[in-house]
Amino acid sequence: MAPTLDRHVVTAVLVAHDGARWLPEALKALLTQSRPAQRLVTVDTGSTDRGPAVLAEVVGEDQVLTLPRTTGYGEAIAEALRQDAASAPVPEDESAPAPHADQGQDSRKPRTEWIWLLHDDCAPDRDALDRLLRTADADPNVAVLGPKVRDWDDRRVLRELGVTVDAAGRRHTGLDRREFDQGQHDGVRDVLSVGSAGMLVRRDVWEKLGGFDVEYGIFRDDLDFCWRVHAAGYRVVTASDAVVYHAEASRRGLRGIGMTAEHPARRDRRNALLTLLANQPLGRCRGPSSATCGRRSRTPSSWWPPNGRAWPARSCARSATCCARPAGSGARGPPAPRAARACGAASAGSRRAGSSCAGSARPSRSASPPTSATARTGTTTSRPTSPARSAGSSPAPA
């Protein structure tokens, strides 16, 4: 028997920005879900097209939150969740089975709050939310779920089923260009990240981690958030039976970003590097987690954001950096540093300057230049024997 979904309370948040071209279909798909969301908050970030009029016609003018054109996606979500409509009381599902008389009213499962993030250029299948919630029921440790993303125009083409990055921050989906969906990647899989279009997030985890970092504005804020979810000990998974069609209008340059004059590719690259600096573990672990992966996390407050705001402490999570793959991908996330590089990239410069890596058996060499006589004539001078050579051991190669 199919599990009941009465314990889930879903708040759908749709952000629109110059999306009148896609908005009617996106709204229709959202409002005709087989398992509807209990709450809906719509946001417009200074659109100059007919987008605000379309939203007002469908949900009512007083139900549309209007923000400045320079508002980023993460900030728009944060403002939407502060509205009264995002926390309105939801009555109990009358269709749910009533508890037995001897069990009392507390026998029902506790209700779980979810946030469903949607773009104005994405349209979920009619049963997308239902499928996502059924996948979430399988494991209470799942905090973020992402759907299978197909192309808006050619709906046979796969766009995304989980996302990872390489050591340079380049985004990888594990899919070929214009790969058709034939069920070859179906299944529930743990991944490093999922895109924000159609992302379903447990609300308690969202609030615990502070949601999307508003400093990103646009691009890679979903990657940074999912990375933090892994570090907090939760799972990020994809549910391939939930499908969302996405135009990727901002990434493809089909509309202006509005919040910045930067080229989309430049903004994406900038945020990718900042995400790596903030989240990529460096060096060796210190503490109980060292037996697991031999690394430690780096606190990002000194790197990003520039205002020094402290993020929640991040524990070492190897699965969030190396072991989580998108469906069908042979590529891993950012690789773990080799044991020989345990002292970190920062020590490379110091070794070149003459100092040795901490814990190395090789003694430091003198960094002083050769004498002027040696430099002029090319003659060699006698040097004192190093302790390592006198003991019969040769220093490790540089």
C-alpha positions in Angstrom: 0.0 0.0 0.0 1.3 3.4 -0.9 2.5 5.4 2.1 0.3 8.4 3.2 1.7 11.8 2.7 -0.3 13.7 5.3 2.8 14.2 7.5 4.5 16.5 4.9 3.8 20.2 4.7 5.2 21.8 1.6 5.8 25.5 1.0 6.4 26.2 -2.7 8.5 29.3 -3.5 8.5 30.6 -7.1 10.9 33.4 -8.1 10.2 35.3 -11.3 12.5 37.6 -13.2 11.7 38.6 -16.8 10.1 35.2 -17.2 6.8 36.0 -18.9 7.9 33.7 -21.8 7.8 30.6 -19.5 5.7 31.8 -16.5 2.2 30.7 -17.7 3.3 27.1 -18.2 5.3 27.1 -15.0 2.3 28.3 -12.9 0.0 25.9 -14.5 2.3 23.0 -13.8 2.7 24.1 -10.2 -1.0 24.6 -9.5 -2.1 21.3 -11.0 0.2 19.0 -9.1 -1.4 15.7 -8.2 -0.1 16.2 -4.6 -0.4 20.0 -4.2 1.8 22.2 -2.0 -0.1 23.5 1.0 1.5 27.0 0.8 2.6 29.1 -2.2 4.7 32.3 -2.1 5.5 34.0 -5.4 8.3 36.6 -5.8 9.1 39.0 -8.6 12.5 40.7 -8.7 11.9 43.8 -10.7 10.7 42.2 -14.0 10.3 44.6 -16.9 8.1 42.3 -18.9 4.5 41.0 -18.4 5.7 38.7 -15.6 4.2 40.6 -12.7 0.9 40.9 -14.5 0.8 37.2 -15.1 1.5 36.5 -11.5 -1.1 38.9 -10.3 -3.7 37.4 -12.6 -3.1 33.9 -11.4 -2.4 34.2 -7.6 -3.7 37.7 -6.9 -1.8 41.0 -6.8 -1.7 41.0 -3.0 0.0 37.6 -3.0 3.0 38.7 -5.1 6.1 39.9 -3.2 7.9 42.5 -5.3 11.6 43.1 -4.7 14.2 45.3 -6.4 15.7 44.2 -9.6 19.1 43.8 -8.0 17.8 41.1 -5.6 19.6 37.7 -6.0 17.9 34.4 -5.9 19.0 33.4 -2.4 17.9 36.7 -1.0 14.5 36.4 -2.8 14.0 33.0 -1.2 14.9 34.3 2.2 12.5 37.2 1.9 9.7 34.9 0.7 10.1 32.6 3.7 9.7 35.6 6.0 6.2 36.3 4.7 3.2 35.3 6.8 2.0 33.1 3.9 5.1 30.9 4.2 4.2 30.0 7.8 0.4 30.0 7.7 -1.2 27.2 9.8 -2.0 24.0 7.8 -5.0 21.9 9.0 -4.5 18.2 9.5 -5.3 16.0 6.5 -8.8 14.7 7.1 -8.2 11.8 4.7 -5.4 10.5 7.0 -6.4 7.4 9.0 -7.5 8.3 12.5 -5.5 6.9 15.5 -6.9 4.1 17.6 -8.7 5.0 20.8 -6.0 3.5 23.0 -3.2 5.3 21.2 -4.4 8.9 21.6 -3.8 11.8 19.3 0.0 11.7 19.6 0.2 8.4 17.7 0.4 10.1 14.3 3.7 10.7 12.8 5.2 14.1 13.4 4.7 16.5 10.5 7.8 17.4 8.4 8.1 20.9 6.8 9.5 21.1 3.3 10.5 24.0 0.9 10.1 23.5 -2.8 12.2 25.9 -4.8 11.0 26.7 -8.3 12.1 29.1 -11.1 9.9 30.9 -13.5 11.4 29.0 -16.4 10.9 25.5 -15.0 7.7 23.3 -15.2 7.4 20.2 -13.0 5.5 17.1 -14.2 2.1 16.7 -12.7 3.3 14.1 -10.2 6.8 15.6 -9.5 6.1 16.7 -5.9 4.4 13.4 -5.1 7.4 11.5 -6.3 9.9 13.6 -4.4 8.0 13.2 -1.1 7.7 9.4 -1.6 11.5 9.2 -2.0 11.9 11.4 1.1 9.8 8.9 3.1 12.4 6.1 2.5 15.0 7.7 4.7 14.6 10.4 7.4 18.2 11.4 6.9 17.5 12.8 3.4 17.4 16.6 3.6 17.7 17.6 -0.1 16.1 16.0 -3.1 16.5 17.0 -6.7 14.4 15.9 -9.7 15.4 14.6 -13.1 15.8 17.8 -15.3 14.9 17.7 -18.9 15.2 20.4 -21.6 12.3 22.9 -21.9 12.3 22.8 -25.7 13.2 19.2 -26.5 11.7 17.3 -23.7 13.5 14.1 -24.6 16.9 15.6 -23.7 18.4 15.2 -20.3 19.9 18.3 -18.7 20.7 17.2 -15.2 20.4 14.4 -12.7 22.8 15.5 -9.9 25.8 17.8 -10.2 29.4 17.6 -9.1 32.5 19.7 -9.7 36.2 19.0 -10.5 39.2 20.3 -8.7 39.1 23.5 -10.8 35.4 24.2 -10.0 34.1 23.1 -13.4 30.5 21.9 -13.3 29.8 18.3 -14.4 26.5 16.5 -14.8 27.9 13.2 -16.1 25.7 13.5 -19.2 26.6 13.7 -22.8 25.6 16.7 -24.9 22.0 16.4 -25.9 21.7 12.9 -24.3 18.2 11.5 -24.7 16.5 10.1 -21.6 15.9 6.4 -22.0 15.9 5.5 -18.3 19.6 4.8 -18.4 20.2 6.9 -15.3 17.1 6.1 -13.4 17.2 5.4 -9.6 17.7 7.2 -6.3 21.4 8.2 -6.0 23.5 10.2 -3.6 25.1 13.2 -5.3 27.2 16.1 -4.3 24.6 18.7 -5.3 21.3 19.2 -7.1 20.2 22.3 -8.9 17.8 24.8 -7.3 15.1 24.3 -10.0 12.8 21.9 -8.4 14.9 21.3 -5.3 13.0 20.0 -2.3 14.6 20.9 1.1 13.7 20.1 4.6 12.8 23.3 6.3 14.5 22.6 9.6 17.8 21.9 7.7 17.4 25.0 5.6 17.0 27.2 8.7 19.7 25.4 10.6 22.3 26.1 7.8 21.0 29.6 6.9 19.7 28.7 3.5 21.4 29.9 0.3 24.2 32.4 0.9 22.8 35.7 -0.3 26.3 36.9 -1.3 26.3 34.6 -4.3 23.4 36.4 -5.9 23.1 33.8 -8.7 24.9 30.6 -9.8 26.5 28.0 -7.5 24.5 28.9 -4.4 22.8 25.6 -4.7 26.2 23.8 -4.8 27.4 25.6 -1.8 24.3 24.8 0.1 24.3 21.1 -0.7 28.0 20.9 0.3 27.0 22.3 3.7 24.2 19.9 3.9 26.7 17.0 3.5 29.0 18.5 6.1 26.1 18.6 8.5 25.6 14.9 8.1 22.5 14.8 5.9 22.0 13.2 2.5 21.5 14.9 -0.9 19.8 12.6 -3.4 18.2 12.6 -6.8 14.8 11.1 -7.5 14.7 10.2 -11.2 10.9 9.5 -11.3 10.3 13.2 -10.5 10.7 15.2 -13.7 11.1 19.0 -14.2 11.5 20.8 -17.5 14.0 23.7 -17.3 14.9 26.3 -19.8 18.0 27.5 -18.0 17.4 31.0 -19.3 19.9 32.8 -17.2 22.8 30.4 -17.8 22.1 30.3 -21.5 21.8 34.1 -21.7 18.2 34.1 -22.8 17.5 37.0 -20.4 19.5 39.5 -18.4 20.5 38.7 -14.9 19.5 42.1 -13.5 21.3 41.9 -10.2 24.7 42.4 -11.8 26.3 43.7 -15.0 28.8 40.8 -15.0 28.7 38.3 -17.9 26.9 35.1 -16.7 29.9 32.9 -17.4 32.2 35.2 -15.4 29.8 35.3 -12.5 29.5 31.5 -12.5 33.3 31.1 -12.6 33.8 33.5 -9.7 31.2 31.8 -7.5 32.6 28.3 -8.4 36.1 29.3 -7.2 34.7 30.9 -4.0 32.7 27.7 -3.3 35.8 25.6 -3.6 37.7 27.9 -1.3 35.0 27.8 1.3 34.1 24.1 1.3 37.0 22.1 -0.1 38.8 20.3 2.9 42.5 20.9 2.9 45.3 19.1 4.8 44.7 16.3 7.3 41.9 15.7 9.7 42.3 16.5 13.3 39.9 14.7 15.6 37.6 11.7 15.4 37.0 12.0 11.7 40.6 11.5 10.8 40.1 7.7 10.8 37.5 8.2 8.1 39.1 10.2 5.4 42.4 11.7 6.7 41.4 15.3 6.1 39.8 18.3 7.8 37.4 21.0 6.8 38.5 24.6 6.4 36.4 27.3 8.1 35.3 29.6 5.3 34.9 32.8 7.3 38.4 33.9 6.3 37.7 33.3 2.6 34.1 34.0 1.9 31.9 36.0 2.3 34.2 39.1 2.6 32.1 40.6 5.5 33.5 37.8 7.7 30.1 36.4 8.6 30.6 33.0 10.2 28.9 30.0 8.7 27.9 26.9 10.7 30.9 24.8 11.6 31.5 22.1 8.9 32.7 18.7 9.8 34.8 16.6 7.5 32.6 14.8 5.0 34.4 12.7 2.4 31.2 11.7 0.7 30.4 15.4 0.0 33.7 16.0 -1.8 35.0 12.9 -3.5 32.5 10.0 -3.3 29.2 11.6 -4.5 28.7 11.2 -8.3 25.9 12.4 -10.6 24.0 9.6 -12.2 26.0 7.8 -15.0 29.1 9.8 -14.3 32.6 8.2 -13.9 34.0 11.5 -12.6 34.2 12.2 -9.0 34.1 15.5 -7.1 37.2 17.4 -6.1 39.9 14.8 -5.5 41.5 14.2 -2.2 45.0 15.5 -1.8 47.7 12.9 -1.9 49.5 11.9 1.2 52.7 13.5 -0.1 50.8 16.8 -0.2 49.5 16.6 3.4 51.1 19.9 4.2 49.0 21.7 1.7 49.6 23.8 -1.4 50.7 26.7 0.8 53.8 24.8 1.9 55.0 24.4 -1.7 56.2 28.0 -1.8 57.9 27.7 1.5 59.7 24.5 0.3 60.9 26.4 -2.7 62.1 29.1 -0.4 64.2 26.6 1.6 61.9 25.4 4.5 60.7 21.9 4.8 57.2 20.5 5.2 56.2 19.7 8.8 56.9 16.2 9.7 59.3 15.6 6.8 62.5 13.6 7.4 64.4 15.8 5.0 66.4 18.6 6.7 66.1 22.1 5.3 68.7 23.2 2.8 70.4 26.5 2.9 68.7 29.1 0.8 71.7 31.3 0.5 73.1 31.9 -3.0 76.5 30.6 -4.0 79.5 32.7 -3.3 80.6 35.3 -5.8 83.7 33.3 -6.5 81.8 30.2 -7.3 79.3 32.1 -9.4 82.2 33.6 -11.5 84.5 30.7 -11.9 82.2 27.7 -11.6 84.5 26.1 -9.0 83.0 24.0 -6.3 83.4 24.5 -2.6 83.2 22.0 0.1 80.0 21.9 2.1 79.4 20.4 5.5 77.7 17.0 5.4 74.0 17.1 6.3 72.8 15.0 9.2 70.7 12.9 6.8 73.7 12.1 4.5 76.0 11.3 7.5 73.4 8.8 8.7 73.5 7.0 5.3 70.1 8.2 4.2 69.4 10.3 1.2 66.9 13.1 1.2 63.6 12.6 -0.5 63.4 14.0 -4.0 61.9 17.5 -4.4 
